[in-house]
Amino acid sequence: MVVIMDDTEQLRQIAASIIEKSHDDSAVQKAAELLKIAGEIDRQKAEAGKLAAEELKINDDLKDSQQVRKHTLVKDYISLLAPLFTTVVLAGTLVQQSYQFVQSEKTKQAQFIQAERDKDAEARRQADAAEDLRWAEAVKLLSSSEKLSPAGVILKSFIKSERYGGASSETAMQVLLKTKDPDLFSNLFTTLFDPVSWTNILQIIDLNRTQHSEASLLYTKTWNPKTFRNDLGKLNAAELQKWQYLKKDRDVVCTRIASLLKGSRPPGTKLDLGNADLDGNFEGADFSGANVEGAVMTGINIKGAKLNGLSGYENTSFEATAWWQASTIDQGLLEYLIRKYPYNNQAVYSGATGQADYEAGVARLRQSLTR
């Protein structure tokens, strides 16, 4: 471009010099052509400059257009992402609020649970304190009062107590053994132990053992081995009175034991009748698997009873008991009873029996063992 501009200027200078120095028409014509060429070159130069300016403008417009487009795209992206960003922020806020709410609720729940525990603990402490006071008053009343009529009501309220259940049971036994009034004994026994079940049968059998221990000297003193009866004429007035109320008390206990043994027994439950003193009607009772070591089963009705699986029977008294009327028996016990306690026409049995009944019963039991 610089060279072209230098050339056009030189052409004009040459044309001007030719016109000044020469008057020849041909020379003037050449000078005019040179000026024309220089003008054309300038015109082309101007066109080139215009084109360059246009090109520059176009380039600038392109740059502006790209920037505008880029800005528009960015703006569009922002417009698109703004709701998403808002949603994310809102979700984050909700999550944070939810977490704070959950933590707050957990804290409240923990505080509530602790408050309830504290309340329960305080209630239990007050209940224990009240129970301690009631037990102290009960013991004082039972030890100072000569009348035992309120004993059942007082002690029954403690029978199921976790803290005084054992002590109340022991006290109940002492009270039952202390009374000499059969009616009071029966009422007190009913209050404490009814309904009789497999959950309290051990306590009842323990009471029976204690009764047997109390009466054993009287039994020994009055027993007549020739008649198989107790001769009450051998007792003085005080002993006879004791015999009478002890027998009535024992009848109350044995009746309850018999009623339980006549029913079904929970699977796996062991029956311990060791040193017990049984009397009365045990017809249909289930003695199977029982320990009868040292027990007294004299003169009782065991018709239809189950005698299989007994242990300790060698030290059990079956005097005046028609054991051959039982429904089931073991081979060893059967042979032992035949040798030790056969039918005796001098004994007084409970229920109708005789020599023929004895022989038929033994035959039936032997036959049952061969099946």
Buried (B, 14 or more C-beta within 10 A) or exposed (E): EEEEEEEBEEBBEBBEEBBEEEEEEEBBEBBEEBBEBBEEBBEEBEEEEEEEEEEEEEEEEEEEEEEEEEEEEEEEEEEEEEEEEEEEEEEEEEEEEEEEEEEEEEEEEEEEEEEEEEEEEEEEEEEEEEBEEBBEEBBEEBEEEEEBEEBBEBBBBBBEBEEBEEBBBEBBBEBBBEBBBBEBBBBBBBBBBEEBEEEBBEBBBBBBBBBBEBBEEBBEBBBEEEEBBBEEEEBEEEBBEBBBBBBBBBBBBBBBBBBBBBEEBEEEEEBBBBBBBBBBBBBBBBBBBBBBBBBBBBBBBBBBBBBBBBBBBEEBBBBBBBBBBBBBBBEEBBEBBBEEBEBEEEBEBBBEBEEEBBEEBBEEBBEBEEE
